[in-house]
């Protein structure tokens, strides 16, 4: 899905200062150009008690605290009211219990003109907030990895950068993300291989000769084969998704040299040793 040219982003958080990195680098430049319209909202602004309380004990008992529905409901009401007339945002809720945040999902969200983020703290947000929001706007619950953070703000930073760099004009070279790891197309389910720059020799280590050859076809094939090797070494779980039809004859030969063979019965590539043992 192609990215939109401009995007509004709202973030409701109890730590607006955590989002300061959105003012630097490519995202900061996109904001300065007006391509990214970022609005930060302090959740405590929608509390009603003197202590500005945003959490309470969980029903059913257990450790930790849960973020209260009243401030969140009021905050999301305000975000909806402040946005473009007749439009609603896609609400993104960072949570370890969400769907994986992948390059594919980043590409999907880059096609939306308005995103709102609801990063939680403590044990999370009262579930009724998410359920009620889903009656008024699309909701995506997403996880940046199989680990737990102190809060969702850092996940917002990760997601916004991954999404924003896909917007036209944010990267200096529009083709820069084409060969990224996981990029849709030829790099789907592949990790990008190693990269090199000048000088050609450094501390006795030389740049691979093929990269100095000027032969674009050979360079492209070398890079793809390096992606195969790196993916096999670091993310064997991705190898299980590879399909035979995605590779040409020479690529299949390269995979064989890496110790992979196509198992027709299983419908996937398998290590040669496994095929021999069976």
N, C-alpha and C positions, 0 to 999 in steps of 0.2 A: 504493500500500500504506500503510495507516495506521501511524503510529509507535507503538511500545510506550510505556508510561507510565514505565518505569524501565529503565535500561541499565547493565551493567557494562562497563568499558573497561580493558583491560590494555595497557600499552606496554612493550616490551622495548627498551632503548636503552643506548648507552654514555655518553649525556649526559642523565641524568634531569632535571638543572637546566634543560635547554632547554624542558621542558614546563611550567615555572612559569606561563606565561600561562593555563593551564587553571584557575588559581585566581581569575581575575578576570572581570568582566563577567557576561554571561548564563550562560556555562558554569560560572563559579565559584559563582554563585548556585544553579544546579541541583545542583552538588556539595554545597553547604551544606544544601540541602533533602533530600539523600539520593536525589535523582532520578537523578543520575549517580554511579556508584560507580567511581572511577578509581584504578587501581593502577599505579604506576611501578616497573619492575624494571631494575636495573643489570646489563647483560649480563656485565660483568666478574665478577660474583658467581658465575658458573658456569665460570670458567677454573680451571685446575689448576696453572699454573706461577707462579713467583715474580713474573714480570713482568706477569701477568694479560693474556696475549696473546690478542687476538681476531681477528687477521688473519695471512695468510701469502701467499707469492708465488703467482701463478697458474700452474696447469699449462698447458703450451703456450707459456709465455713471454708477454711483453707488459708494458706499463707498469702501475703501480699494484699494489694489494694486494687480496686477496679475503677476506671475513669467513669464519672457520673454521666448519665444521659442528658440531663438538663443543659449544662453548658455546651455540650457538643451539638445538641439539637438546635439551640439558639444560634450557635456559630455558623452552622451549615445553612440555616435560614437566611442569615445575613449575607453569606457568600452568594447564595442564589439571587438575592435581591440586588446585589451590587454588580452582577454580571450583565452581559449583553441581553437586551430585552428579547424574550422568546426563546432563549437558549438555556441549556443546562450543561453543567460540566460532567465529565467522567470522574467519579470519585475513586481515587486510588488509596487503598489502605495497606500500608506496609505491615506485614505480619508473618512470623515464621510458619504459620498455619495456612498461608495462602499458596496460590499456584506459583511455580518458579518464574522469577523475572528473567526472561531470556531475551536474546537479540530479536527474536521474532515478536515478542510482546512489546519491546521497545519500538519496533517498527510500526506495530499496530497503533500504539498510543501516539506516535509521532504524526498520525493522520487525524488526530483530534485537535480541534481549535481551542479547547478549554479543558484543562485538567485541574482538579482540586485534590490536595493530599491531606490525609488525616493520620499523622504519625502519633502512635500511642506511647504511653509510659506505663509503668507499673505492670499489672497483669493483662492490660489491654483495655479496650473500650467496651462498655456495656453493649451486649449483642443487639439489643433493640435499636440502637442508633444506626447500625449497619442495615438492619432489616427495614427500618423506616426510610432510610435514605434511598434504598433500592427501589422504593415505590415512586421515587421522584427523579431519579437519575441513574445512569449506568454505574455499577460499582465493580471495581476490580480489586480483589485482595491478592497481594503479591508478596513473595518472599525473595530476598536477595541471596539466600543461602541457608544451609542446614546448621544454623547456629543462632544464638539468642543475644541480642544487644540490650543495652540499658534503655534504649528508646528508639523510635522509628525515624528520628530526624536524619541520622546518617544514611539510612536507606533512601530517604527522599533525595538527598544529595546525589547518591549513586544513580537513582532512576532519572532524575531531571537531566543530569549530564548525558546519560546514555540516550535519552530521548532527544534532547536539544541538539546534539551533534548531527542528528539525522535531518534536521530542518534545512531546506535549501539555503545556502549562503553562510551557514554557521562555520563550516569547515572551509579553509581557504581553497582546497581542491575538492570539487564536487564528487570526484571519484575516490576520495581517500578511504571511505568506509566500505567500498566494494569488496576489498580483499580482507576485511576484518575477520577475526575468528567468529564463526557462527553466522556470518552475513548470509542472507537469503540467496539462493542460487548455488554457485559452484562451491562456496565455502560453508554451506549448511552442514552442521555436525562435524566440522573440522576446526582445528586450532591453527592459527597463522604460524608459519614457520619463522626461523631466525632472520634478523635483518642486520645489515652492515652499512657503514658509511666510511668516509675518508679518515685516516690514511689506509692505503691498501695493505700495509704491514704494520703491526703494532705489537711490541714486546715478543717478537718472534712468531706471532700468529698472523696468518695471511687470510685475506678475504677469499672465499671459494672462487676458483678460476672462472667458472661459468658466468659469474656475475660481472666479470670484467670483459666478457667476450663480445658484448654488443648484440648477441644473437637472441632476439626477443622470444622466439619460440622455445629455445633451449632454456632460457631463464625462467619462463612461465612454467615449463614442465618441472624444472628443478625445484621451484618454489612449491609446487603442488606436491611433489614427492616428499619434500621436507615437512609439509603439513601432515601428510599421512603418517610419517615417522613420529612426529611430535604428538599427534593425537593418540597413536597406539601406545606411546610411552606414558603419557600423562592422563589421558582420559579414555581408557579402554571401554568404558560404558558407552561412549559415543560410537565406537566401532560396531557395536551390535545394531545400530540403526542404519548402517551403510547398506545400500542395495546395489546389486551387481550392475544394473543398467546405468548407474551414475558414473561408471568408469569406462574409459575406452581400453582398447587392447593393451597399449603400452602401460597404462595406469594399473591394469590388473597384473601385468608382469611385475611392476614395481611392488605391488602389494604382496605378490608371491615371494619376492626377495626379502620382504620384511617378515616373512613367516606366516602369511595369511592365505588361506584358501577358501573358496566359496563352497559352502555346504548346501547343496540343493535341497536336501530333505528338511533342514532346519531353516532355510531361507535367510541365511546370514553368513558373514565371514567368520572363520574360526582359525585359531592358531594351528599351524601345520602339525605340531606335536600332538594336539588333541585329536586330530583326524587320524594320525598314525596309531595312537593308543586304542582308538575304538575300532 
